[in-house]
Amino acid sequence: PTTDTDDPTTDTDDPTTDTDDPTADTGEPCDSCEIGQLCSGGDFCQWVCGWNGGYYTCDAMGTSPTDPIECPAGDYIPGAACPPGLTYEGCCDEYGDSWWCEDAVIKLQECT
């Protein structure tokens, strides 16, 4: 058996506080999921798109301190011209997918 240290960075027996695993439940009920999170199993939010330290991508969790997670307004069609505000660092949409601008065109990584 593991020992609960009450330290969320080292807690290995509670998947709702395991900060090293983006697929772990956040512990928040599904009606309070944020951008980048989806409901897992009908009970809790789970990160599917988040900040990896340099950009938004699948299988990462959390948000950047300087780059918003929410995608700026615009039409998102992969290969089309980037809308104003979409950067290389990207964003996550309400469906948990990652979008970014590269070489002046929209790129998509489907996380779900």
PDB file as gemmi writes it, atoms N, CA and C in Angstrom:
CRYST1    1.000    1.000    1.000  90.00  90.00  90.00 P 1                      
ATOM      1  N   PRO A   1       0.830  -1.203   0.000  1.00  0.00           N  
ATOM      2  CA  PRO A   1       0.000   0.000   0.000  1.00  0.00           C  
ATOM      3  C   PRO A   1       0.867   1.256   0.000  1.00  0.00           C  
ATOM      4  N   THR A   2       0.320   2.313  -0.590  1.00  0.00           N  
ATOM      5  CA  THR A   2       1.034   3.586  -0.606  1.00  0.00           C  
ATOM      6  C   THR A   2       0.581   4.440   0.556  1.00  0.00           C  
ATOM      7  N   THR A   3       1.384   5.394   0.914  1.00  0.00           N  
ATOM      8  CA  THR A   3       1.056   6.297   2.011  1.00  0.00           C  
ATOM      9  C   THR A   3       0.702   7.642   1.431  1.00  0.00           C  
ATOM     10  N   ASP A   4      -0.439   8.186   1.848  1.00  0.00           N  
ATOM     11  CA  ASP A   4      -0.887   9.484   1.381  1.00  0.00           C  
ATOM     12  C   ASP A   4      -0.127  10.548   2.163  1.00  0.00           C  
ATOM     13  N   THR A   5       0.677  11.343   1.462  1.00  0.00           N  
ATOM     14  CA  THR A   5       1.496  12.356   2.118  1.00  0.00           C  
ATOM     15  C   THR A   5       0.799  13.703   2.203  1.00  0.00           C  
ATOM     16  N   ASP A   6      -0.407  13.806   1.637  1.00  0.00           N  
ATOM     17  CA  ASP A   6      -1.137  15.063   1.548  1.00  0.00           C  
ATOM     18  C   ASP A   6      -0.394  16.103   0.718  1.00  0.00           C  
ATOM     19  N   ASP A   7       0.594  15.680  -0.014  1.00  0.00           N  
ATOM     20  CA  ASP A   7       1.329  16.554  -0.919  1.00  0.00           C  
ATOM     21  C   ASP A   7       0.908  16.191  -2.342  1.00  0.00           C  
ATOM     22  N   PRO A   8       0.128  17.074  -3.024  1.00  0.00           N  
ATOM     23  CA  PRO A   8      -0.387  16.706  -4.346  1.00  0.00           C  
ATOM     24  C   PRO A   8       0.689  16.442  -5.381  1.00  0.00           C  
ATOM     25  N   THR A   9       1.905  16.900  -5.151  1.00  0.00           N  
ATOM     26  CA  THR A   9       2.961  16.642  -6.131  1.00  0.00           C  
ATOM     27  C   THR A   9       3.553  15.250  -5.983  1.00  0.00           C  
ATOM     28  N   THR A  10       3.330  14.602  -4.848  1.00  0.00           N  
ATOM     29  CA  THR A  10       3.886  13.268  -4.638  1.00  0.00           C  
ATOM     30  C   THR A  10       2.824  12.221  -4.330  1.00  0.00           C  
ATOM     31  N   ASP A  11       1.581  12.616  -4.253  1.00  0.00           N  
ATOM     32  CA  ASP A  11       0.504  11.701  -3.914  1.00  0.00           C  
ATOM     33  C   ASP A  11       0.281  10.734  -5.067  1.00  0.00           C  
ATOM     34  N   THR A  12       0.543   9.455  -4.840  1.00  0.00           N  
ATOM     35  CA  THR A  12       0.414   8.487  -5.921  1.00  0.00           C  
ATOM     36  C   THR A  12      -0.801   7.597  -5.788  1.00  0.00           C  
ATOM     37  N   ASP A  13      -1.554   7.718  -4.690  1.00  0.00           N  
ATOM     38  CA  ASP A  13      -2.698   6.827  -4.540  1.00  0.00           C  
ATOM     39  C   ASP A  13      -4.022   7.530  -4.788  1.00  0.00           C  
ATOM     40  N   ASP A  14      -4.014   8.782  -5.155  1.00  0.00           N  
ATOM     41  CA  ASP A  14      -5.247   9.509  -5.422  1.00  0.00           C  
ATOM     42  C   ASP A  14      -5.171  10.120  -6.817  1.00  0.00           C  
ATOM     43  N   PRO A  15      -5.844   9.524  -7.824  1.00  0.00           N  
ATOM     44  CA  PRO A  15      -5.723  10.043  -9.190  1.00  0.00           C  
ATOM     45  C   PRO A  15      -6.268  11.446  -9.361  1.00  0.00           C  
ATOM     46  N   THR A  16      -7.072  11.945  -8.426  1.00  0.00           N  
ATOM     47  CA  THR A  16      -7.597  13.302  -8.582  1.00  0.00           C  
ATOM     48  C   THR A  16      -6.567  14.353  -8.212  1.00  0.00           C  
ATOM     49  N   THR A  17      -5.465  13.966  -7.572  1.00  0.00           N  
ATOM     50  CA  THR A  17      -4.442  14.941  -7.214  1.00  0.00           C  
ATOM     51  C   THR A  17      -3.087  14.632  -7.822  1.00  0.00           C  
ATOM     52  N   ASP A  18      -3.003  13.643  -8.687  1.00  0.00           N  
ATOM     53  CA  ASP A  18      -1.742  13.285  -9.314  1.00  0.00           C  
ATOM     54  C   ASP A  18      -1.431  14.305 -10.389  1.00  0.00           C  
ATOM     55  N   THR A  19      -0.508  15.233 -10.117  1.00  0.00           N  
ATOM     56  CA  THR A  19      -0.228  16.333 -11.038  1.00  0.00           C  
ATOM     57  C   THR A  19       0.706  15.940 -12.167  1.00  0.00           C  
ATOM     58  N   ASP A  20       1.247  14.719 -12.138  1.00  0.00           N  
ATOM     59  CA  ASP A  20       2.137  14.286 -13.203  1.00  0.00           C  
ATOM     60  C   ASP A  20       1.408  13.581 -14.330  1.00  0.00           C  
ATOM     61  N   ASP A  21       0.142  13.299 -14.175  1.00  0.00           N  
ATOM     62  CA  ASP A  21      -0.609  12.515 -15.143  1.00  0.00           C  
ATOM     63  C   ASP A  21      -1.762  13.328 -15.708  1.00  0.00           C  
ATOM     64  N   PRO A  22      -1.635  13.854 -16.947  1.00  0.00           N  
ATOM     65  CA  PRO A  22      -2.716  14.672 -17.502  1.00  0.00           C  
ATOM     66  C   PRO A  22      -4.002  13.898 -17.715  1.00  0.00           C  
ATOM     67  N   THR A  23      -3.950  12.566 -17.717  1.00  0.00           N  
ATOM     68  CA  THR A  23      -5.174  11.796 -17.911  1.00  0.00           C  
ATOM     69  C   THR A  23      -5.907  11.553 -16.597  1.00  0.00           C  
ATOM     70  N   ALA A  24      -5.316  11.951 -15.482  1.00  0.00           N  
ATOM     71  CA  ALA A  24      -5.967  11.782 -14.186  1.00  0.00           C  
ATOM     72  C   ALA A  24      -7.119  12.778 -14.054  1.00  0.00           C  
ATOM     73  N   ASP A  25      -8.154  12.370 -13.348  1.00  0.00           N  
ATOM     74  CA  ASP A  25      -9.267  13.271 -13.080  1.00  0.00           C  
ATOM     75  C   ASP A  25      -8.789  14.466 -12.275  1.00  0.00           C  
ATOM     76  N   THR A  26      -9.416  15.620 -12.505  1.00  0.00           N  
ATOM     77  CA  THR A  26      -9.059  16.827 -11.763  1.00  0.00           C  
ATOM     78  C   THR A  26      -9.712  16.851 -10.395  1.00  0.00           C  
ATOM     79  N   GLY A  27     -10.723  16.037 -10.190  1.00  0.00           N  
ATOM     80  CA  GLY A  27     -11.471  16.072  -8.944  1.00  0.00           C  
ATOM     81  C   GLY A  27     -12.650  17.020  -9.009  1.00  0.00           C  
ATOM     82  N   GLU A  28     -12.735  17.805 -10.075  1.00  0.00           N  
ATOM     83  CA  GLU A  28     -13.851  18.734 -10.260  1.00  0.00           C  
ATOM     84  C   GLU A  28     -14.992  18.009 -10.951  1.00  0.00           C  
ATOM     85  N   PRO A  29     -16.233  18.241 -10.513  1.00  0.00           N  
ATOM     86  CA  PRO A  29     -17.365  17.587 -11.182  1.00  0.00           C  
ATOM     87  C   PRO A  29     -17.523  18.079 -12.616  1.00  0.00           C  
ATOM     88  N   CYS A  30     -18.155  17.257 -13.442  1.00  0.00           N  
ATOM     89  CA  CYS A  30     -18.259  17.541 -14.881  1.00  0.00           C  
ATOM     90  C   CYS A  30     -18.914  18.877 -15.206  1.00  0.00           C  
ATOM     91  N   ASP A  31     -19.791  19.374 -14.361  1.00  0.00           N  
ATOM     92  CA  ASP A  31     -20.441  20.644 -14.683  1.00  0.00           C  
ATOM     93  C   ASP A  31     -19.523  21.845 -14.473  1.00  0.00           C  
ATOM     94  N   SER A  32     -18.284  21.612 -14.018  1.00  0.00           N  
ATOM     95  CA  SER A  32     -17.348  22.722 -13.844  1.00  0.00           C  
ATOM     96  C   SER A  32     -16.062  22.547 -14.651  1.00  0.00           C  
ATOM     97  N   CYS A  33     -16.116  21.731 -15.715  1.00  0.00           N  
ATOM     98  CA  CYS A  33     -14.930  21.561 -16.570  1.00  0.00           C  
ATOM     99  C   CYS A  33     -14.577  22.884 -17.244  1.00  0.00           C  
ATOM    100  N   GLU A  34     -13.279  23.132 -17.383  1.00  0.00           N  
ATOM    101  CA  GLU A  34     -12.779  24.340 -18.018  1.00  0.00           C  
ATOM    102  C   GLU A  34     -12.331  24.024 -19.438  1.00  0.00           C  
ATOM    103  N   ILE A  35     -11.982  25.070 -20.197  1.00  0.00           N  
ATOM    104  CA  ILE A  35     -11.418  24.876 -21.534  1.00  0.00           C  
ATOM    105  C   ILE A  35     -10.194  23.969 -21.396  1.00  0.00           C  
ATOM    106  N   GLY A  36     -10.093  22.958 -22.261  1.00  0.00           N  
ATOM    107  CA  GLY A  36      -8.999  22.006 -22.206  1.00  0.00           C  
ATOM    108  C   GLY A  36      -9.327  20.744 -21.423  1.00  0.00           C  
ATOM    109  N   GLN A  37     -10.489  20.751 -20.751  1.00  0.00           N  
ATOM    110  CA  GLN A  37     -10.919  19.597 -19.975  1.00  0.00           C  
ATOM    111  C   GLN A  37     -12.228  19.050 -20.542  1.00  0.00           C  
ATOM    112  N   LEU A  38     -12.390  17.746 -20.443  1.00  0.00           N  
ATOM    113  CA  LEU A  38     -13.645  17.100 -20.810  1.00  0.00           C  
ATOM    114  C   LEU A  38     -14.068  16.208 -19.660  1.00  0.00           C  
ATOM    115  N   CYS A  39     -15.324  15.821 -19.671  1.00  0.00           N  
ATOM    116  CA  CYS A  39     -15.855  14.943 -18.642  1.00  0.00           C  
ATOM    117  C   CYS A  39     -15.380  13.519 -18.906  1.00  0.00           C  
ATOM    118  N   SER A  40     -14.804  12.877 -17.905  1.00  0.00           N  
ATOM    119  CA  SER A  40     -14.336  11.503 -18.077  1.00  0.00           C  
ATOM    120  C   SER A  40     -15.226  10.553 -17.296  1.00  0.00           C  
ATOM    121  N   GLY A  41     -15.818   9.630 -17.979  1.00  0.00           N  
ATOM    122  CA  GLY A  41     -16.645   8.634 -17.323  1.00  0.00           C  
ATOM    123  C   GLY A  41     -17.895   9.184 -16.680  1.00  0.00           C  
ATOM    124  N   GLY A  42     -18.256  10.410 -16.982  1.00  0.00           N  
ATOM    125  CA  GLY A  42     -19.480  10.985 -16.436  1.00  0.00           C  
ATOM    126  C   GLY A  42     -19.361  11.519 -15.031  1.00  0.00           C  
ATOM    127  N   ASP A  43     -18.146  11.510 -14.465  1.00  0.00           N  
ATOM    128  CA  ASP A  43     -18.011  11.920 -13.076  1.00  0.00           C  
ATOM    129  C   ASP A  43     -17.143  13.160 -12.856  1.00  0.00           C  
ATOM    130  N   PHE A  44     -15.957  13.188 -13.463  1.00  0.00           N  
ATOM    131  CA  PHE A  44     -15.005  14.251 -13.182  1.00  0.00           C  
ATOM    132  C   PHE A  44     -14.372  14.791 -14.458  1.00  0.00           C  
ATOM    133  N   CYS A  45     -13.851  16.016 -14.368  1.00  0.00           N  
ATOM    134  CA  CYS A  45     -13.131  16.634 -15.478  1.00  0.00           C  
ATOM    135  C   CYS A  45     -11.761  15.978 -15.620  1.00  0.00           C  
ATOM    136  N   GLN A  46     -11.283  15.952 -16.860  1.00  0.00           N  
ATOM    137  CA  GLN A  46      -9.973  15.384 -17.155  1.00  0.00           C  
ATOM    138  C   GLN A  46      -9.317  16.276 -18.204  1.00  0.00           C  
ATOM    139  N   TRP A  47      -8.021  16.593 -18.028  1.00  0.00           N  
ATOM    140  CA  TRP A  47      -7.302  17.394 -19.015  1.00  0.00           C  
ATOM    141  C   TRP A  47      -7.104  16.579 -20.288  1.00  0.00           C  
ATOM    142  N   VAL A  48      -7.424  17.156 -21.432  1.00  0.00           N  
ATOM    143  CA  VAL A  48      -7.135  16.550 -22.738  1.00  0.00           C  
ATOM    144  C   VAL A  48      -6.258  17.467 -23.578  1.00  0.00           C  
ATOM    145  N   CYS A  49      -6.259  18.743 -23.269  1.00  0.00           N  
ATOM    146  CA  CYS A  49      -5.455  19.745 -23.967  1.00  0.00           C  
ATOM    147  C   CYS A  49      -4.979  20.751 -22.928  1.00  0.00           C  
ATOM    148  N   GLY A  50      -3.691  21.029 -22.912  1.00  0.00           N  
ATOM    149  CA  GLY A  50      -3.171  21.968 -21.926  1.00  0.00           C  
ATOM    150  C   GLY A  50      -1.785  22.457 -22.283  1.00  0.00           C  
ATOM    151  N   TRP A  51      -1.163  23.153 -21.353  1.00  0.00           N  
ATOM    152  CA  TRP A  51       0.126  23.792 -21.541  1.00  0.00           C  
ATOM    153  C   TRP A  51       1.249  22.813 -21.217  1.00  0.00           C  
ATOM    154  N   ASN A  52       2.199  22.650 -22.131  1.00  0.00           N  
ATOM    155  CA  ASN A  52       3.302  21.718 -21.898  1.00  0.00           C  
ATOM    156  C   ASN A  52       4.597  22.440 -21.524  1.00  0.00           C  
ATOM    157  N   GLY A  53       4.515  23.720 -21.291  1.00  0.00           N  
ATOM    158  CA  GLY A  53       5.700  24.507 -20.953  1.00  0.00           C  
ATOM    159  C   GLY A  53       6.159  25.407 -22.088  1.00  0.00           C  
ATOM    160  N   GLY A  54       5.681  25.159 -23.304  1.00  0.00           N  
ATOM    161  CA  GLY A  54       6.068  25.986 -24.446  1.00  0.00           C  
ATOM    162  C   GLY A  54       4.908  26.299 -25.376  1.00  0.00           C  
ATOM    163  N   TYR A  55       3.871  25.456 -25.348  1.00  0.00           N  
ATOM    164  CA  TYR A  55       2.700  25.654 -26.204  1.00  0.00           C  
ATOM    165  C   TYR A  55       1.569  24.738 -25.730  1.00  0.00           C  
ATOM    166  N   TYR A  56       0.377  24.985 -26.260  1.00  0.00           N  
ATOM    167  CA  TYR A  56      -0.776  24.142 -25.935  1.00  0.00           C  
ATOM    168  C   TYR A  56      -0.776  22.920 -26.841  1.00  0.00           C  
ATOM    169  N   THR A  57      -1.030  21.754 -26.254  1.00  0.00           N  
ATOM    170  CA  THR A  57      -0.987  20.502 -26.994  1.00  0.00           C  
ATOM    171  C   THR A  57      -1.836  19.451 -26.291  1.00  0.00           C  
ATOM    172  N   CYS A  58      -2.046  18.338 -26.961  1.00  0.00           N  
ATOM    173  CA  CYS A  58      -2.774  17.220 -26.370  1.00  0.00           C  
ATOM    174  C   CYS A  58      -1.921  16.569 -25.275  1.00  0.00           C  
ATOM    175  N   ASP A  59      -2.600  15.894 -24.370  1.00  0.00           N  
ATOM    176  CA  ASP A  59      -1.947  15.150 -23.289  1.00  0.00           C  
ATOM    177  C   ASP A  59      -1.075  16.021 -22.396  1.00  0.00           C  
ATOM    178  N   ALA A  60      -1.449  17.272 -22.249  1.00  0.00           N  
ATOM    179  CA  ALA A  60      -0.785  18.172 -21.317  1.00  0.00           C  
ATOM    180  C   ALA A  60      -1.872  18.739 -20.399  1.00  0.00           C  
ATOM    181  N   MET A  61      -1.457  19.422 -19.359  1.00  0.00           N  
ATOM    182  CA  MET A  61      -2.452  19.938 -18.423  1.00  0.00           C  
ATOM    183  C   MET A  61      -2.085  21.328 -17.940  1.00  0.00           C  
ATOM    184  N   GLY A  62      -3.083  22.079 -17.570  1.00  0.00           N  
ATOM    185  CA  GLY A  62      -2.873  23.405 -17.025  1.00  0.00           C  
ATOM    186  C   GLY A  62      -2.829  24.472 -18.102  1.00  0.00           C  
ATOM    187  N   THR A  63      -2.551  25.674 -17.643  1.00  0.00           N  
ATOM    188  CA  THR A  63      -2.534  26.826 -18.540  1.00  0.00           C  
ATOM    189  C   THR A  63      -1.226  27.591 -18.392  1.00  0.00           C  
ATOM    190  N   SER A  64      -0.938  28.380 -19.386  1.00  0.00           N  
ATOM    191  CA  SER A  64       0.252  29.228 -19.388  1.00  0.00           C  
ATOM    192  C   SER A  64       0.003  30.458 -18.516  1.00  0.00           C  
ATOM    193  N   PRO A  65       1.036  30.963 -17.863  1.00  0.00           N  
ATOM    194  CA  PRO A  65       0.868  32.198 -17.101  1.00  0.00           C  
ATOM    195  C   PRO A  65       0.719  33.431 -17.994  1.00  0.00           C  
ATOM    196  N   THR A  66       1.093  33.305 -19.274  1.00  0.00           N  
ATOM    197  CA  THR A  66       1.035  34.474 -20.166  1.00  0.00           C  
ATOM    198  C   THR A  66       0.188  34.267 -21.414  1.00  0.00           C  
ATOM    199  N   ASP A  67      -0.026  33.037 -21.843  1.00  0.00           N  
ATOM    200  CA  ASP A  67      -0.785  32.763 -23.059  1.00  0.00           C  
ATOM    201  C   ASP A  67      -2.131  32.147 -22.693  1.00  0.00           C  
ATOM    202  N   PRO A  68      -3.242  32.815 -23.024  1.00  0.00           N  
ATOM    203  CA  PRO A  68      -4.550  32.277 -22.650  1.00  0.00           C  
ATOM    204  C   PRO A  68      -4.822  30.935 -23.330  1.00  0.00           C  
ATOM    205  N   ILE A  69      -5.529  30.060 -22.627  1.00  0.00           N  
ATOM    206  CA  ILE A  69      -5.861  28.740 -23.169  1.00  0.00           C  
ATOM    207  C   ILE A  69      -6.996  28.831 -24.186  1.00  0.00           C  
ATOM    208  N   GLU A  70      -7.900  29.756 -23.989  1.00  0.00           N  
ATOM    209  CA  GLU A  70      -9.069  29.870 -24.864  1.00  0.00           C  
ATOM    210  C   GLU A  70      -8.685  30.438 -26.226  1.00  0.00           C  
ATOM    211  N   CYS A  71      -9.198  29.818 -27.281  1.00  0.00           N  
ATOM    212  CA  CYS A  71      -8.904  30.265 -28.639  1.00  0.00           C  
ATOM    213  C   CYS A  71      -9.570  31.611 -28.926  1.00  0.00           C  
ATOM    214  N   PRO A  72      -8.864  32.511 -29.618  1.00  0.00           N  
ATOM    215  CA  PRO A  72      -9.486  33.778 -30.005  1.00  0.00           C  
ATOM    216  C   PRO A  72     -10.612  33.529 -31.011  1.00  0.00           C  
ATOM    217  N   ALA A  73     -11.521  34.468 -31.087  1.00  0.00           N  
ATOM    218  CA  ALA A  73     -12.646  34.353 -32.016  1.00  0.00           C  
ATOM    219  C   ALA A  73     -12.133  34.237 -33.443  1.00  0.00           C  
ATOM    220  N   GLY A  74     -12.828  33.469 -34.247  1.00  0.00           N  
ATOM    221  CA  GLY A  74     -12.448  33.315 -35.643  1.00  0.00           C  
ATOM    222  C   GLY A  74     -12.921  31.993 -36.191  1.00  0.00           C  
ATOM    223  N   ASP A  75     -12.809  31.857 -37.501  1.00  0.00           N  
ATOM    224  CA  ASP A  75     -13.150  30.596 -38.158  1.00  0.00           C  
ATOM    225  C   ASP A  75     -11.906  29.719 -38.165  1.00  0.00           C  
ATOM    226  N   TYR A  76     -12.038  28.518 -37.665  1.00  0.00           N  
ATOM    227  CA  TYR A  76     -10.905  27.606 -37.556  1.00  0.00           C  
ATOM    228  C   TYR A  76     -11.056  26.467 -38.551  1.00  0.00           C  
ATOM    229  N   ILE A  77     -10.320  26.583 -39.648  1.00  0.00           N  
ATOM    230  CA  ILE A  77     -10.298  25.566 -40.696  1.00  0.00           C  
ATOM    231  C   ILE A  77      -8.828  25.233 -40.949  1.00  0.00           C  
ATOM    232  N   PRO A  78      -8.426  24.000 -40.657  1.00  0.00           N  
ATOM    233  CA  PRO A  78      -7.018  23.653 -40.866  1.00  0.00           C  
ATOM    234  C   PRO A  78      -6.560  23.987 -42.281  1.00  0.00           C  
ATOM    235  N   GLY A  79      -5.408  24.648 -42.375  1.00  0.00           N  
ATOM    236  CA  GLY A  79      -4.858  25.033 -43.671  1.00  0.00           C  
ATOM    237  C   GLY A  79      -5.269  26.421 -44.132  1.00  0.00           C  
ATOM    238  N   ALA A  80      -6.287  27.009 -43.482  1.00  0.00           N  
ATOM    239  CA  ALA A  80      -6.731  28.362 -43.839  1.00  0.00           C  
ATOM    240  C   ALA A  80      -5.802  29.394 -43.183  1.00  0.00           C  
ATOM    241  N   ALA A  81      -5.947  30.636 -43.605  1.00  0.00           N  
ATOM    242  CA  ALA A  81      -5.157  31.719 -43.016  1.00  0.00           C  
ATOM    243  C   ALA A  81      -5.495  31.882 -41.539  1.00  0.00           C  
ATOM    244  N   CYS A  82      -4.491  32.189 -40.737  1.00  0.00           N  
ATOM    245  CA  CYS A  82      -4.680  32.334 -39.291  1.00  0.00           C  
ATOM    246  C   CYS A  82      -5.522  33.567 -38.968  1.00  0.00           C  
ATOM    247  N   PRO A  83      -6.480  33.424 -38.042  1.00  0.00           N  
ATOM    248  CA  PRO A  83      -7.235  34.596 -37.605  1.00  0.00           C  
ATOM    249  C   PRO A  83      -6.372  35.438 -36.662  1.00  0.00           C  
ATOM    250  N   PRO A  84      -6.694  36.706 -36.503  1.00  0.00           N  
ATOM    251  CA  PRO A  84      -5.943  37.552 -35.577  1.00  0.00           C  
ATOM    252  C   PRO A  84      -5.954  36.940 -34.172  1.00  0.00           C  
ATOM    253  N   GLY A  85      -4.803  36.960 -33.535  1.00  0.00           N  
ATOM    254  CA  GLY A  85      -4.702  36.472 -32.163  1.00  0.00           C  
ATOM    255  C   GLY A  85      -4.274  35.030 -32.010  1.00  0.00           C  
ATOM    256  N   LEU A  86      -4.389  34.220 -33.080  1.00  0.00           N  
ATOM    257  CA  LEU A  86      -3.935  32.833 -32.993  1.00  0.00           C  
ATOM    258  C   LEU A  86      -2.426  32.819 -33.187  1.00  0.00           C  
ATOM    259  N   THR A  87      -1.698  32.265 -32.221  1.00  0.00           N  
ATOM    260  CA  THR A  87      -0.239  32.299 -32.225  1.00  0.00           C  
ATOM    261  C   THR A  87       0.335  30.895 -32.386  1.00  0.00           C  
ATOM    262  N   TYR A  88       1.653  30.834 -32.484  1.00  0.00           N  
ATOM    263  CA  TYR A  88       2.333  29.542 -32.538  1.00  0.00           C  
ATOM    264  C   TYR A  88       2.147  28.777 -31.229  1.00  0.00           C  
ATOM    265  N   GLU A  89       2.031  29.488 -30.108  1.00  0.00           N  
ATOM    266  CA  GLU A  89       1.818  28.841 -28.811  1.00  0.00           C  
ATOM    267  C   GLU A  89       0.447  28.169 -28.746  1.00  0.00           C  
ATOM    268  N   GLY A  90      -0.478  28.637 -29.547  1.00  0.00           N  
ATOM    269  CA  GLY A  90      -1.759  27.988 -29.734  1.00  0.00           C  
ATOM    270  C   GLY A  90      -2.769  28.185 -28.624  1.00  0.00           C  
ATOM    271  N   CYS A  91      -3.772  27.295 -28.650  1.00  0.00           N  
ATOM    272  CA  CYS A  91      -4.881  27.369 -27.710  1.00  0.00           C  
ATOM    273  C   CYS A  91      -5.607  26.027 -27.717  1.00  0.00           C  
ATOM    274  N   CYS A  92      -6.554  25.890 -26.806  1.00  0.00           N  
ATOM    275  CA  CYS A  92      -7.410  24.702 -26.753  1.00  0.00           C  
ATOM    276  C   CYS A  92      -8.851  25.159 -26.943  1.00  0.00           C  
ATOM    277  N   ASP A  93      -9.626  24.399 -27.705  1.00  0.00           N  
ATOM    278  CA  ASP A  93     -11.020  24.777 -27.908  1.00  0.00           C  
ATOM    279  C   ASP A  93     -11.925  24.071 -26.894  1.00  0.00           C  
ATOM    280  N   GLU A  94     -13.211  24.382 -26.962  1.00  0.00           N  
ATOM    281  CA  GLU A  94     -14.176  23.827 -26.005  1.00  0.00           C  
ATOM    282  C   GLU A  94     -14.359  22.320 -26.157  1.00  0.00           C  
ATOM    283  N   TYR A  95     -13.852  21.744 -27.249  1.00  0.00           N  
ATOM    284  CA  TYR A  95     -13.933  20.293 -27.462  1.00  0.00           C  
ATOM    285  C   TYR A  95     -12.653  19.583 -27.029  1.00  0.00           C  
ATOM    286  N   GLY A  96     -11.662  20.360 -26.553  1.00  0.00           N  
ATOM    287  CA  GLY A  96     -10.416  19.782 -26.079  1.00  0.00           C  
ATOM    288  C   GLY A  96      -9.360  19.582 -27.145  1.00  0.00           C  
ATOM    289  N   ASP A  97      -9.511  20.222 -28.314  1.00  0.00           N  
ATOM    290  CA  ASP A  97      -8.526  20.101 -29.388  1.00  0.00           C  
ATOM    291  C   ASP A  97      -7.562  21.285 -29.362  1.00  0.00           C  
ATOM    292  N   SER A  98      -6.362  21.083 -29.882  1.00  0.00           N  
ATOM    293  CA  SER A  98      -5.312  22.095 -29.890  1.00  0.00           C  
ATOM    294  C   SER A  98      -5.216  22.738 -31.277  1.00  0.00           C  
ATOM    295  N   TRP A  99      -5.172  24.072 -31.308  1.00  0.00           N  
ATOM    296  CA  TRP A  99      -5.049  24.846 -32.546  1.00  0.00           C  
ATOM    297  C   TRP A  99      -3.868  25.785 -32.418  1.00  0.00           C  
ATOM    298  N   TRP A 100      -3.160  26.041 -33.509  1.00  0.00           N  
ATOM    299  CA  TRP A 100      -2.079  27.009 -33.511  1.00  0.00           C  
ATOM    300  C   TRP A 100      -1.853  27.519 -34.919  1.00  0.00           C  
ATOM    301  N   CYS A 101      -1.064  28.587 -34.995  1.00  0.00           N  
ATOM    302  CA  CYS A 101      -0.717  29.202 -36.276  1.00  0.00           C  
ATOM    303  C   CYS A 101       0.743  28.887 -36.574  1.00  0.00           C  
ATOM    304  N   GLU A 102       0.985  28.333 -37.755  1.00  0.00           N  
ATOM    305  CA  GLU A 102       2.348  28.021 -38.182  1.00  0.00           C  
ATOM    306  C   GLU A 102       2.467  28.334 -39.664  1.00  0.00           C  
ATOM    307  N   ASP A 103       3.476  29.105 -40.024  1.00  0.00           N  
ATOM    308  CA  ASP A 103       3.674  29.524 -41.418  1.00  0.00           C  
ATOM    309  C   ASP A 103       2.427  30.202 -41.977  1.00  0.00           C  
ATOM    310  N   ALA A 104       1.757  30.995 -41.135  1.00  0.00           N  
ATOM    311  CA  ALA A 104       0.578  31.800 -41.478  1.00  0.00           C  
ATOM    312  C   ALA A 104      -0.672  30.972 -41.778  1.00  0.00           C  
ATOM    313  N   VAL A 105      -0.661  29.664 -41.478  1.00  0.00           N  
ATOM    314  CA  VAL A 105      -1.862  28.846 -41.670  1.00  0.00           C  
ATOM    315  C   VAL A 105      -2.245  28.155 -40.360  1.00  0.00           C  
ATOM    316  N   ILE A 106      -3.522  27.847 -40.237  1.00  0.00           N  
ATOM    317  CA  ILE A 106      -4.070  27.196 -39.052  1.00  0.00           C  
ATOM    318  C   ILE A 106      -3.698  25.717 -39.033  1.00  0.00           C  
ATOM    319  N   LYS A 107      -3.236  25.261 -37.877  1.00  0.00           N  
ATOM    320  CA  LYS A 107      -2.904  23.845 -37.665  1.00  0.00           C  
ATOM    321  C   LYS A 107      -3.830  23.306 -36.568  1.00  0.00           C  
ATOM    322  N   LEU A 108      -4.166  22.029 -36.660  1.00  0.00           N  
ATOM    323  CA  LEU A 108      -5.059  21.373 -35.702  1.00  0.00           C  
ATOM    324  C   LEU A 108      -4.443  20.065 -35.231  1.00  0.00           C  
ATOM    325  N   GLN A 109      -4.522  19.831 -33.938  1.00  0.00           N  
ATOM    326  CA  GLN A 109      -4.186  18.537 -33.351  1.00  0.00           C  
ATOM    327  C   GLN A 109      -5.439  18.097 -32.590  1.00  0.00           C  
ATOM    328  N   GLU A 110      -6.083  17.044 -33.077  1.00  0.00           N  
ATOM    329  CA  GLU A 110      -7.288  16.556 -32.414  1.00  0.00           C  
ATOM    330  C   GLU A 110      -6.893  15.735 -31.195  1.00  0.00           C  
ATOM    331  N   CYS A 111      -7.352  16.190 -30.034  1.00  0.00           N  
ATOM    332  CA  CYS A 111      -6.988  15.539 -28.766  1.00  0.00           C  
ATOM    333  C   CYS A 111      -8.065  14.563 -28.299  1.00  0.00           C  
ATOM    334  N   THR A 112      -9.207  14.628 -28.906  1.00  0.00           N  
ATOM    335  CA  THR A 112     -10.314  13.776 -28.441  1.00  0.00           C  
ATOM    336  C   THR A 112     -10.734  12.787 -29.505  1.00  0.00           C  
TER     337      THR A 112                                                      
END                                                                             
